[in-house]
Amino acid sequence: MLDGKCPSGPIHEKWDRRKQELKLVSPANKRRYKIIVVGTGLAGASAAATLGELGCNVEAFCYQDSPRRGHSIAAQGGINAAKNYPNDGDSIFRLFYDTVKGGDFRAREANVYRLAMISNSIIDQCVAQGVPFARDYAGYLDNRSFGGAQVSRTFYARGQTGQQLLLGAYAALMRQVRAGSVKLYPRTEMLDLVIVDGEAKGITVRDLVSGDIKCHAADAVCLCTGGYTNVFYLSTNAMGSNVTAVYRAYKKGAFFANPCFTQIHPTCIPVSGEHQSKLTLMSESLRNDGRVWVPKNKGDERPPSEIAEPERDYYLERKYPAFGNLAPRDIASRAAKEVCDEGRGVGPGGYGVYLDFEDAIKRLGENTIRERYGNLFEMYERITGEDAYKQPMRIYPAPHYAMGGLWVDYNLQSNIQGLFVLGEANFSDHGANRLGASALMQGLADGYFIISYTIADYLALTKPGSVNTGHAEFRRSIEDVNASIKKLLSINGRRTVNEFHRKLGRIMWEYVGMSRNEDGLKKALAVIPELRAEFWENVTVTGSGEELNQELEKAGRVADFLEFAELMARDAFYRNESCGGHFRVEHQMPDGEAKRDDEDFCYVAAWEFKGINKEPELHKEPLSFEDVKPAVRSYK
Amino acid sequence: MDLNLFVWRQKRPDEKGAMERYEAEDISPDMSFLEMLDVVNEELIKRGMEPIAFDHDCREGICGMCSQVINGIPHGPREKTTACQLHMRNFKDGDTIYIEPFRAKAFPVIKDLIIDRSALDRIIQAGGYISAHTGGVPDANTILIPKEDADTAMDAAECIGCGACVAACPNGSAMLFTAAKVSHLAVLPQGKIEAARRVCVMTEAMLKEGFGNCGNHYECQAACPKGIKVKFIAKLNREYIKAQIGIK
């Protein structure tokens, strides 16, 4: 039985209590500690900057050419906070409640409450850094509403909120680089976690320019490496987003929690052909003013303008009158799939639904819509060649976010001492479904306001610099990494890395995608190992290991996806209930909603690696709900 | 459609590169420019040849990683569009397309179309921030910011740090990049306090990195995928003069 080590006491006092219990490291001693931070998105950049400010020696790694390019940069819509500036009934408790309910009662209550508490400090911090949030004419901060909430609590910077928040964290990080407390390693990829006497003491990396394999030792390691939805090949993630860092930590003993909890985002631009390399998300904020519909009749191929009002089915407004077009992401995605499976989808291939702004333009005028969403409409036009001011957008769900991730306790420490996991890379706050505008909130909460307290508690009991790279474990790690690179380069098969990735993606989308069932998952568990075996016999990787080699980088990542995919399918197979984004068709309400099984599955599933082609061991962390009573999640 | 490509190939920073010819066949107008290159690369790999190395990541026009000069223009012919968002419907069957890396003294080529842009990070390191420690800051609505100022700050802050402005400039200047950050922070009350020092150290860092001076060609504005305006360069110059003569 796993213990999340949450503090005792009433929920609103837990974090303060924990902060009192946590040990401190004195300012003079902080500089004797070295901390590795892998990844420089919101969680990584904010953590590295904050730990650097406090006086620790930080080494920050990212695979991009600059830390400013982590994929947090692509988040469009906004960031939630319980400021209640609009005076519409919001509170810390309500944000906490909405997030627990939105996650379909599969998140840890204490973590979520802390997140809601910290949300307000994040907005203060970002404004102080110069993040240009939207403001009203009196100069006050503006808010908008987002899916899964009935209040306006989302702060935004046009359609580029993630960019502005990341650039704020990046600037704070750059300030520390200048101050000498953070050393940057861009174009560097983590390929192994080094554990000495059961504690995380370093990483092995590949310099992506020279190909050199090197070790870095430290007193603690923070993984802030994002999510794994590129396991689907097509997703809204960046091309380089991968599971490698966390998966290799998993192979070294870190537990992987709830890998089957993935979010399919309802508003993405539909696939246009085989060449498609990624899917582009259109911010959920569009659902504030856009109305989602499909024709009432199957196979109706008339252009949207010729389909009269009575012949349209505004299915979200019809099925969920209280939330309408702002129903949570998992519900909106499944509803879109449902109408398309019925044959009422629109656009080439029939996998699309309309998101229509005609009424909003009539009501508010084109200029207001342009002001709110101009950049999104432009982006849509660039990709599809269509003008969404004149005809409805076509959208379809796409894999977007991983709620699952490495298991962490309340202190964000994994089951391996000294290994901390932040942001999307951990599993802790979003349960089985994340609400819109909550990812940015979590990344920054972890990085700015949690890790600096909790990591000190670990460091206080650790002798600084106790391990260096001369240790045998580091040498072994380098040998292992070199051996696997050599193996990839020596196969010389006939199929490209992308071909394997595409094939894996199709398997995952078909059997472990938006809806899952026992037969499909069994099938996935059978075919994934076959594909993996074929990969190791028949993949071709051009070039050498001693140079910049993008095929080699991709091959290593796809090799890990081919193992991780099996873990994800297994978790989905064992979780024999529906909850949030995990929809098992065997378990649904008469009206098609997800049917949870709190008797048997009210737990976090944390998997322990036991070897390739061996079944991992399942550890359970029971979830208890004291402040929000689990109920059927209704948005009607 | 079928296309004729001439692509810059260079194995290492210290090796001489050259344009090489490739054929791109069966290209769909719905592909992005980078997806077209993916197709060419898949073909090269299958023939046992080295694929073309190019930087890319988000493929939605925001990370700023892609860095190609397409037919002589950074990010290609469509205005306010990064290479990853440029779609092949902007080209015709039979077109010849020249693809090169962003070129500037401060952006050495690493391999093929991949360049080293770390000089831009170093300009930010010099002072492209507000020195706000984590925690201990006032409530977000304590300092009001007029909407016009917040909007102006955002116009400048939209810079994605791709470096197209440098590649487009005949002097290889990073003035638009630097000016965007200086202006973003200087119009906000929170950023005004350090404005004078910031503009001096950032300008100095820019020159030290080997970027040229602004010659008012305005090529940077034309090439900027985010439409950042040269008026911010004027703002930088004003801030710089104010700092030099000690006006607050």
Contacts between the chains, C-beta under 8 A, distances in Angstrom:
chain1	res1	chain2	res2	distance
A	46	B	134	7.7
A	49	B	134	7.2
A	50	B	134	4.5
A	53	B	133	5.6
A	53	B	134	6.0
A	64	B	57	6.1
A	64	B	63	7.4
A	64	B	65	6.4
A	65	B	55	6.5
A	65	B	65	6.7
A	65	B	116	7.5
A	65	B	117	6.0
A	65	B	118	7.2
A	66	B	64	8.0
A	66	B	117	6.8
A	66	B	118	7.0
A	66	B	120	7.2
A	66	B	121	5.3
A	66	B	161	6.7
A	67	B	121	7.6
A	68	B	64	7.3
A	68	B	121	7.4
A	68	B	161	5.6
A	69	B	57	6.0
A	69	B	58	7.6
A	69	B	63	4.4
A	69	B	64	6.3
A	69	B	65	5.5
A	69	B	161	7.9
A	71	B	57	7.3
A	71	B	58	6.2
A	71	B	63	7.2
A	73	B	58	6.8
A	73	B	62	5.4
A	73	B	63	5.4
A	74	B	58	4.9
A	74	B	60	5.7
A	74	B	62	5.2
A	74	B	63	6.9
A	83	B	140	7.3
A	85	B	141	6.8
A	121	B	135	7.3
A	123	B	140	4.6
A	124	B	137	5.0
A	124	B	138	6.7
A	124	B	139	5.8
A	124	B	140	4.8
A	125	B	132	7.3
A	125	B	134	6.3
A	125	B	135	7.3
A	125	B	137	5.8
A	126	B	140	7.8
A	127	B	137	7.6
A	127	B	140	4.2
A	127	B	143	7.7
A	127	B	190	7.2
A	128	B	130	6.9
A	128	B	132	4.1
A	128	B	137	3.8
A	128	B	138	7.3
A	128	B	190	5.9
A	129	B	129	7.3
A	129	B	130	5.5
A	129	B	132	5.2
A	129	B	190	7.6
A	130	B	129	7.9
A	130	B	130	4.8
A	130	B	153	7.3
A	130	B	184	6.9
A	130	B	185	5.3
A	130	B	188	5.2
A	130	B	190	5.4
A	130	B	191	5.1
A	132	B	150	5.2
A	132	B	151	7.9
A	132	B	153	4.0
A	132	B	154	4.1
A	132	B	157	5.3
A	132	B	184	7.0
A	132	B	188	7.1
A	133	B	140	7.9
A	133	B	150	7.2
A	134	B	150	7.1
A	135	B	144	8.0
A	135	B	145	5.8
A	135	B	146	7.7
A	135	B	147	4.9
A	135	B	150	4.5
A	136	B	147	6.6
A	137	B	147	5.2
A	138	B	144	7.0
A	139	B	144	3.3
A	139	B	145	5.3
A	139	B	146	5.3
A	139	B	147	6.7
A	139	B	150	7.9
A	140	B	141	5.6
A	140	B	144	6.4
A	141	B	140	5.8
A	141	B	141	5.9
A	157	B	154	6.1
A	157	B	157	7.7
A	158	B	154	6.1
A	158	B	158	7.8
A	160	B	62	6.9
A	160	B	158	6.5
A	163	B	62	5.8
A	163	B	158	7.6
A	163	B	160	7.5
A	164	B	154	7.6
A	164	B	157	6.1
A	167	B	157	6.7
A	170	B	124	7.6
A	171	B	124	6.6
A	171	B	128	6.1
A	171	B	129	3.7
A	171	B	130	7.4
A	172	B	129	6.4
A	172	B	132	7.5
A	172	B	134	7.4
A	174	B	121	6.7
A	174	B	124	4.7
A	174	B	125	4.6
A	174	B	128	6.6
A	174	B	129	6.1
A	175	B	125	7.7
A	175	B	129	4.7
A	175	B	131	6.4
A	177	B	125	5.3
A	178	B	125	4.5
A	178	B	126	7.0
A	178	B	127	7.8
A	184	B	121	7.7
A	186	B	118	6.9
A	186	B	121	7.8
A	209	B	110	6.0
A	238	B	57	4.3
A	238	B	58	4.5
A	238	B	59	7.1
A	238	B	63	6.5
A	239	B	56	6.0
A	239	B	57	5.6
A	239	B	58	7.7
A	239	B	59	6.0
A	240	B	57	5.1
A	272	B	28	7.7
A	272	B	30	4.2
A	273	B	28	5.6
A	273	B	30	5.9
A	273	B	31	7.5
A	275	B	28	6.1
A	275	B	30	7.8
A	275	B	31	4.9
A	275	B	35	4.9
A	275	B	38	7.1
A	275	B	39	6.1
A	276	B	35	7.2
A	277	B	32	7.5
A	277	B	34	7.1
A	277	B	35	5.1
A	277	B	38	5.8
A	277	B	59	6.5
A	278	B	59	4.8
A	278	B	60	7.6
A	280	B	59	7.7
A	280	B	60	5.0
A	281	B	60	7.6
A	378	B	80	7.6
A	379	B	60	7.1
A	379	B	61	6.7
A	379	B	85	7.1
A	382	B	61	7.7
A	382	B	78	7.7
A	382	B	81	6.0
A	382	B	85	4.9
A	382	B	86	7.8
A	382	B	87	6.5
A	383	B	32	7.7
A	383	B	85	7.0
A	383	B	87	6.7
A	385	B	87	7.2
A	385	B	89	5.8
A	448	B	134	5.0
A	448	B	135	7.7
A	449	B	134	7.4
A	449	B	135	7.4
A	452	B	134	7.4
A	494	B	46	7.9
A	496	B	42	5.6
A	496	B	45	5.0
A	496	B	46	6.7
A	498	B	38	7.4
A	498	B	42	6.3
A	499	B	42	7.9
A	540	B	45	6.3
A	540	B	46	7.9
A	540	B	48	7.9
A	542	B	45	5.6
A	542	B	48	7.2
A	542	B	49	7.3
A	542	B	50	5.5
A	542	B	51	6.5
A	543	B	50	5.8
A	547	B	11	7.7
A	547	B	12	7.5
A	547	B	111	7.5
A	548	B	53	6.2
A	548	B	110	6.2
A	548	B	111	4.7
A	548	B	114	6.7
A	550	B	51	7.2
A	550	B	53	5.7
A	551	B	45	6.8
A	551	B	51	6.3
